[in-house]
Amino acid sequence: MKQLVLASNNPGKLREFAALFAPFDIEVLPQSAFNIPEAEEPHCTFLENGLAKARHAAKLSGLPALADDSGLCAPALGGEPGVHSAYYAGRDGDRATRDARNNAKLLAALEGRADRRAHYVCVLVLVRHAEDPQPVIAEGEWHGEILAAPRGAGGFGYDPLFLVPSANCSSAELSEEAKNALSHRAVAFAKLAERLRAGL
């Protein structure tokens, strides 16, 4: 497997996965390179949505596919935004506009609440082909808190609001290298990497 398609059009995810897969000499291609539209994500779990996205991308590209279904969960909000993280405040506008609106909605929902704990979840699903009966699944979590206001200009999504306790800064204030070492995606990828080294 020298190439795989990433079942996402998110440039932030593509950048992170390209760096993570580089040591394995695997080229990560965005699904947009194959004119693959976004898959439907009707499910209520990260795993089910990830599997649907991976199979969709593999079927339309003819390549192995990796899907990353991830999101932010706040216990005080019953786990929201959860699987709806990307479109928490609606689907209108470009990614930057949606991110800003999502962050504003999250801050409003947590206003006045003492419990500001939150954690990112990442479920990676790798299929060798669209009908792969044994997909490789890896999960990671990253625990922190939600800040009262955005900080930092890096990352994407909820990163400006996500306080990383071990670094005492927001995820958006971390260098790309530091984030790739700490994040939910890094934890999940470390588990996936074990399988890659073992030849899947």
Residue frames as qw, qx, qy, qz and C-alpha x, y, z in Angstrom:
[[0.000, 0.891, 0.454, 0.000, 0.00, 0.00, 0.00],
 [0.475, 0.002, 0.036, 0.879, 1.87, 3.04, -1.27],
 [0.167, -0.225, -0.130, -0.951, -1.14, 5.30, -1.65],
 [0.069, -0.497, -0.843, 0.196, -4.37, 5.67, 0.23],
 [0.083, -0.554, -0.312, -0.767, -7.25, 8.06, -0.08],
 [0.049, -0.150, -0.606, 0.780, -8.32, 10.15, 2.89],
 [0.081, -0.599, -0.749, -0.272, -12.10, 10.16, 3.14],
 [0.195, -0.785, -0.323, 0.492, -12.21, 13.87, 3.91],
 [0.421, 0.711, 0.176, 0.535, -11.91, 17.26, 2.22],
 [0.423, -0.902, -0.031, 0.078, -10.62, 18.89, 5.41],
 [0.536, 0.700, -0.338, 0.331, -7.22, 20.47, 4.61],
 [0.337, -0.692, 0.517, -0.374, -6.22, 20.39, 8.29],
 [0.896, -0.157, 0.394, -0.132, -6.76, 16.64, 8.52],
 [0.844, 0.511, -0.051, 0.157, -4.94, 16.07, 5.22],
 [0.191, 0.798, -0.447, 0.357, -1.94, 18.03, 6.48],
 [0.551, -0.538, 0.551, -0.321, -1.82, 16.09, 9.75],
 [0.939, 0.039, 0.333, -0.071, -2.19, 12.67, 8.13],
 [0.683, 0.673, -0.221, 0.176, 0.36, 13.41, 5.41],
 [0.019, -0.730, 0.583, -0.357, 2.89, 14.09, 8.18],
 [0.711, -0.335, 0.534, -0.312, 1.89, 11.03, 10.21],
 [0.939, 0.242, 0.240, -0.037, 2.06, 8.62, 7.25],
 [0.369, 0.843, -0.391, -0.028, 5.32, 10.04, 5.79],
 [0.285, -0.573, 0.766, -0.058, 7.60, 7.68, 7.79],
 [0.714, 0.102, 0.685, -0.100, 5.72, 4.71, 6.28],
 [0.092, -0.225, 0.643, 0.726, 6.34, 5.96, 2.72],
 [0.187, 0.551, 0.810, 0.071, 2.59, 6.12, 2.13],
 [0.002, 0.103, 0.202, 0.974, 1.18, 9.00, 0.10],
 [0.138, 0.530, 0.722, -0.424, -2.13, 10.30, 1.44],
 [0.031, 0.210, 0.494, 0.843, -4.42, 11.67, -1.26],
 [0.341, 0.208, 0.408, -0.821, -7.55, 13.71, -0.56],
 [0.453, 0.410, 0.792, -0.012, -10.80, 12.31, -1.87],
 [0.319, 0.819, 0.084, -0.470, -11.21, 15.54, -3.82],
 [0.075, -0.510, 0.698, 0.496, -8.40, 14.30, -6.11],
 [0.115, 0.139, 0.949, 0.259, -10.89, 11.70, -7.33],
 [0.347, -0.199, -0.246, -0.883, -13.90, 14.05, -7.35],
 [0.386, -0.329, -0.857, 0.091, -15.43, 12.01, -4.54],
 [0.326, -0.637, -0.089, -0.693, -18.25, 13.86, -2.78],
 [0.218, -0.332, 0.684, -0.612, -18.60, 13.83, 0.99],
 [0.333, -0.206, -0.915, -0.094, -20.29, 10.66, 2.24],
 [0.551, -0.599, -0.216, -0.539, -23.50, 10.75, 4.19],
 [0.244, 0.183, -0.768, 0.563, -22.94, 10.54, 7.96],
 [0.556, -0.450, -0.293, -0.635, -26.35, 9.57, 9.32],
 [0.730, -0.224, -0.625, 0.165, -25.15, 7.47, 12.24],
 [0.447, -0.855, -0.008, -0.265, -25.01, 8.30, 15.92],
 [0.782, -0.506, 0.214, 0.295, -21.53, 6.87, 16.56],
 [0.022, 0.793, -0.489, -0.362, -18.07, 7.88, 15.34],
 [0.425, -0.203, 0.855, 0.215, -17.35, 4.26, 14.36],
 [0.545, 0.522, 0.657, -0.010, -20.39, 3.83, 12.12],
 [0.313, 0.920, 0.012, -0.234, -19.80, 7.16, 10.37],
 [0.178, -0.685, 0.632, 0.316, -16.10, 6.39, 9.92],
 [0.509, 0.028, 0.841, 0.182, -16.83, 3.03, 8.35],
 [0.501, 0.730, 0.455, -0.096, -19.40, 4.54, 5.98],
 [0.156, 0.923, -0.222, -0.273, -16.92, 7.22, 4.87],
 [0.316, -0.502, 0.752, 0.288, -14.03, 4.78, 4.38],
 [0.553, 0.255, 0.782, 0.129, -16.07, 2.34, 2.28],
 [0.400, 0.859, 0.257, -0.189, -17.49, 5.21, 0.21],
 [0.045, 0.859, -0.417, -0.292, -14.01, 6.59, -0.61],
 [0.416, -0.293, 0.829, 0.233, -12.53, 3.14, -1.33],
 [0.585, 0.470, 0.661, -0.013, -15.38, 2.23, -3.66],
 [0.402, 0.897, 0.151, -0.106, -15.10, 5.42, -5.71],
 [0.002, -0.859, 0.480, 0.177, -11.29, 5.60, -5.80],
 [0.924, 0.253, -0.288, 0.014, -10.32, 1.94, -6.09],
 [0.351, 0.498, -0.597, 0.522, -7.66, 2.54, -3.41],
 [0.472, -0.373, -0.678, 0.423, -7.36, 1.68, 0.27],
 [0.121, -0.708, -0.153, -0.678, -9.14, 4.38, 2.23],
 [0.352, -0.181, -0.625, 0.673, -8.77, 5.95, 5.64],
 [0.254, -0.736, -0.336, -0.530, -11.60, 7.73, 7.38],
 [0.258, -0.018, -0.565, 0.784, -11.24, 9.81, 10.48],
 [0.349, -0.702, -0.435, -0.443, -14.49, 10.45, 12.26],
 [0.439, -0.113, -0.497, 0.740, -13.79, 12.74, 15.14],
 [0.214, -0.753, -0.293, -0.550, -15.36, 15.37, 17.28],
 [0.058, 0.306, -0.535, 0.786, -15.49, 17.15, 20.59],
 [0.542, -0.497, -0.658, -0.160, -17.58, 15.87, 23.48],
 [0.077, -0.407, 0.400, -0.818, -18.55, 17.97, 26.50],
 [0.238, -0.253, -0.909, 0.230, -20.00, 15.99, 29.42],
 [0.111, 0.349, 0.433, -0.824, -21.98, 19.03, 30.66],
 [0.476, 0.331, -0.218, -0.785, -23.79, 19.04, 27.30],
 [0.869, 0.105, 0.392, -0.283, -24.57, 15.33, 27.30],
 [0.705, -0.045, 0.571, 0.418, -21.67, 14.61, 24.95],
 [0.470, 0.839, 0.243, 0.122, -22.49, 17.33, 22.43],
 [0.574, 0.483, -0.196, -0.631, -21.42, 18.38, 19.90],
 [0.739, -0.069, 0.669, -0.030, -20.15, 14.79, 19.42],
 [0.555, 0.204, 0.680, 0.434, -20.67, 13.31, 15.95],
 [0.268, 0.865, 0.396, 0.154, -22.23, 16.62, 14.90],
 [0.478, -0.591, 0.022, 0.649, -19.08, 18.62, 15.72],
 [0.359, 0.034, 0.451, 0.816, -18.34, 19.75, 12.16],
 [0.125, -0.434, -0.490, -0.746, -21.86, 21.07, 11.58],
 [0.227, -0.383, -0.710, 0.545, -22.89, 21.87, 15.16],
 [0.108, 0.570, 0.251, -0.775, -24.14, 25.33, 14.18],
 [0.628, 0.669, 0.197, -0.347, -25.29, 24.50, 10.65],
 [0.774, 0.122, 0.457, 0.420, -23.89, 23.70, 7.21],
 [0.365, 0.911, 0.151, 0.116, -23.86, 27.17, 5.63],
 [0.067, -0.939, 0.335, 0.051, -20.60, 28.89, 4.72],
 [0.637, 0.494, -0.569, 0.165, -17.04, 27.74, 4.18],
 [0.759, -0.185, -0.550, 0.295, -15.05, 25.76, 6.74],
 [0.291, 0.109, -0.372, 0.875, -13.62, 28.82, 8.53],
 [0.391, -0.320, -0.071, -0.860, -17.08, 30.37, 8.82],
 [0.804, -0.311, -0.440, -0.250, -18.58, 27.14, 10.17],
 [0.635, -0.042, -0.546, 0.545, -15.71, 26.73, 12.65],
 [0.027, 0.204, -0.265, 0.942, -16.28, 30.24, 14.01],
 [0.601, -0.306, -0.186, -0.715, -20.02, 29.66, 14.30],
 [0.811, -0.191, -0.552, 0.031, -19.51, 26.26, 15.97],
 [0.450, 0.045, -0.510, 0.732, -17.15, 27.80, 18.51],
 [0.230, -0.257, 0.116, -0.931, -19.60, 30.58, 19.29],
 [0.749, -0.290, -0.347, -0.483, -22.43, 28.08, 19.79],
 [0.741, -0.114, -0.586, 0.308, -20.28, 25.94, 22.10],
 [0.212, 0.129, -0.406, 0.879, -19.32, 28.94, 24.22],
 [0.463, -0.280, -0.056, -0.839, -22.97, 29.99, 24.47],
 [0.809, -0.229, -0.487, -0.235, -24.03, 26.46, 25.47],
 [0.695, -0.128, -0.525, 0.475, -21.41, 26.33, 28.25],
 [0.001, -0.539, 0.151, -0.829, -22.00, 29.87, 29.53],
 [0.534, -0.513, 0.235, -0.629, -22.42, 29.86, 33.30],
 [0.966, -0.128, -0.210, -0.084, -21.57, 26.17, 33.66],
 [0.458, -0.747, 0.482, -0.004, -18.93, 25.14, 36.17],
 [0.774, -0.084, 0.593, 0.206, -18.13, 21.91, 34.34],
 [0.420, 0.789, -0.246, -0.375, -16.11, 22.88, 31.27],
 [0.511, -0.298, 0.774, 0.227, -14.44, 19.51, 30.76],
 [0.744, 0.554, -0.073, -0.367, -14.26, 18.26, 27.19],
 [0.542, -0.335, 0.701, 0.320, -12.47, 15.64, 25.20],
 [0.491, 0.506, -0.469, -0.532, -11.73, 15.10, 21.57],
 [0.795, 0.005, 0.604, -0.055, -12.49, 11.64, 20.14],
 [0.366, 0.566, -0.561, -0.480, -10.92, 10.21, 17.00],
 [0.814, 0.048, 0.574, -0.067, -11.93, 6.92, 15.42],
 [0.179, 0.555, -0.631, -0.512, -9.77, 5.88, 12.47],
 [0.841, 0.206, 0.473, -0.162, -11.12, 3.30, 10.05],
 [0.078, 0.557, -0.668, -0.487, -8.83, 1.86, 7.36],
 [0.863, 0.261, 0.386, -0.193, -10.25, -0.40, 4.67],
 [0.428, -0.292, 0.668, 0.534, -8.03, -2.15, 2.16],
 [0.075, -0.170, -0.681, -0.709, -10.93, -2.14, -0.34],
 [0.435, -0.254, -0.068, -0.861, -14.59, -1.18, -0.27],
 [0.843, -0.244, -0.319, -0.357, -15.80, -4.63, 0.80],
 [0.281, 0.397, -0.751, 0.446, -13.03, -5.24, 3.34],
 [0.702, -0.463, -0.493, -0.223, -14.56, -7.64, 5.90],
 [0.720, -0.462, -0.290, 0.429, -11.96, -6.80, 8.53],
 [0.191, 0.865, -0.037, 0.462, -11.38, -3.03, 8.65],
 [0.557, -0.030, -0.454, 0.695, -8.60, -1.76, 10.87],
 [0.289, -0.844, -0.274, -0.360, -10.04, 0.41, 13.65],
 [0.523, -0.043, -0.424, 0.738, -8.12, 2.59, 16.10],
 [0.246, -0.863, -0.354, -0.263, -9.49, 5.05, 18.64],
 [0.467, 0.046, -0.355, 0.808, -7.94, 7.89, 20.60],
 [0.247, -0.885, -0.389, -0.073, -9.08, 10.52, 23.11],
 [0.397, 0.266, -0.215, 0.852, -7.58, 13.85, 24.20],
 [0.358, -0.735, -0.564, 0.111, -8.88, 15.36, 27.44],
 [0.277, 0.143, -0.120, 0.943, -8.95, 19.02, 28.37],
 [0.032, 0.636, 0.556, -0.534, -11.29, 21.91, 29.08],
 [0.296, 0.711, 0.431, 0.470, -13.13, 24.59, 27.14],
 [0.314, -0.090, -0.163, 0.931, -11.71, 28.08, 27.52],
 [0.131, 0.700, 0.475, -0.517, -13.89, 31.15, 28.03],
 [0.389, 0.838, -0.089, -0.371, -12.59, 32.71, 24.80],
 [0.897, 0.397, -0.002, 0.195, -10.58, 31.57, 21.75],
 [0.332, -0.805, 0.413, 0.267, -6.77, 31.59, 21.92],
 [0.483, -0.285, 0.709, 0.428, -4.25, 30.97, 19.16],
 [0.501, 0.584, -0.202, -0.606, -4.30, 30.92, 15.39],
 [0.106, 0.324, -0.907, -0.248, -3.20, 27.36, 14.60],
 [0.251, 0.162, 0.937, -0.183, -5.12, 24.12, 14.17],
 [0.316, -0.182, -0.518, -0.774, -8.75, 24.04, 13.07],
 [0.522, -0.461, -0.694, -0.180, -12.22, 23.39, 14.40],
 [0.550, -0.799, -0.198, -0.139, -12.48, 23.80, 18.17],
 [0.750, 0.079, -0.277, 0.596, -8.71, 24.03, 18.70],
 [0.110, 0.517, -0.174, 0.831, -8.79, 27.73, 19.78],
 [0.599, -0.541, 0.040, -0.589, -11.17, 26.82, 22.64],
 [0.944, -0.176, -0.278, 0.015, -9.56, 23.54, 23.74],
 [0.229, -0.819, 0.477, -0.222, -7.27, 24.00, 26.74],
 [0.832, 0.173, -0.502, 0.161, -4.48, 21.41, 26.87],
 [0.623, -0.778, 0.034, -0.073, -3.75, 21.07, 30.62],
 [0.865, -0.203, 0.116, 0.444, -0.28, 19.53, 30.18],
 [0.511, 0.300, 0.175, 0.786, 0.85, 22.49, 28.05],
 [0.106, -0.656, -0.393, 0.636, -1.32, 25.22, 29.68],
 [0.124, 0.345, -0.329, -0.870, -2.30, 26.56, 26.28],
 [0.757, 0.380, 0.211, -0.488, -4.97, 26.03, 23.70],
 [0.793, 0.139, 0.534, 0.258, -4.58, 23.40, 21.01],
 [0.492, 0.828, 0.177, 0.202, -4.42, 26.28, 18.51],
 [0.127, -0.932, 0.339, -0.021, -1.35, 27.64, 20.32],
 [0.785, -0.295, 0.505, 0.206, 0.60, 24.39, 19.95],
 [0.115, 0.525, -0.652, -0.535, 3.08, 23.88, 17.13],
 [0.815, 0.213, -0.321, -0.433, 1.96, 21.39, 14.50],
 [0.503, 0.289, -0.792, 0.190, 4.63, 18.96, 15.75],
 [0.138, -0.132, 0.720, -0.668, 3.45, 19.26, 19.36],
 [0.699, 0.102, 0.144, -0.693, -0.18, 18.77, 18.41],
 [0.772, 0.281, -0.510, -0.255, 0.71, 15.71, 16.29],
 [0.335, 0.241, -0.834, 0.366, 2.39, 14.21, 19.37],
 [0.156, 0.003, 0.665, -0.730, -0.47, 14.85, 21.84],
 [0.526, 0.063, -0.091, -0.843, -3.79, 14.86, 20.04],
 [0.778, 0.105, 0.489, -0.381, -6.61, 12.34, 19.87],
 [0.774, 0.585, -0.177, -0.164, -5.59, 11.78, 16.27],
 [0.216, 0.644, -0.716, 0.160, -1.99, 11.06, 17.36],
 [0.505, -0.245, 0.741, -0.369, -3.18, 8.55, 19.97],
 [0.851, 0.322, 0.297, -0.289, -5.37, 6.75, 17.43],
 [0.625, 0.688, -0.363, -0.072, -2.66, 6.87, 14.79],
 [0.123, -0.578, 0.787, -0.180, -0.10, 5.34, 17.16],
 [0.692, 0.011, 0.669, -0.270, -2.39, 2.31, 17.47],
 [0.781, 0.592, 0.071, -0.187, -2.88, 2.21, 13.70],
 [0.261, 0.777, -0.572, -0.017, 0.89, 2.49, 13.19],
 [0.482, -0.344, 0.792, -0.145, 1.40, -0.70, 15.20],
 [0.790, 0.343, 0.486, -0.150, -0.79, -2.50, 12.69],
 [0.541, 0.808, -0.207, -0.108, 1.05, -0.89, 9.76],
 [0.055, -0.683, 0.728, -0.038, 4.39, -2.06, 11.15],
 [0.571, -0.095, 0.801, -0.151, 2.94, -5.54, 11.53],
 [0.009, -0.053, 0.787, 0.614, 1.85, -5.47, 7.89],
 [0.585, -0.005, 0.019, -0.811, -1.84, -5.03, 8.78]]
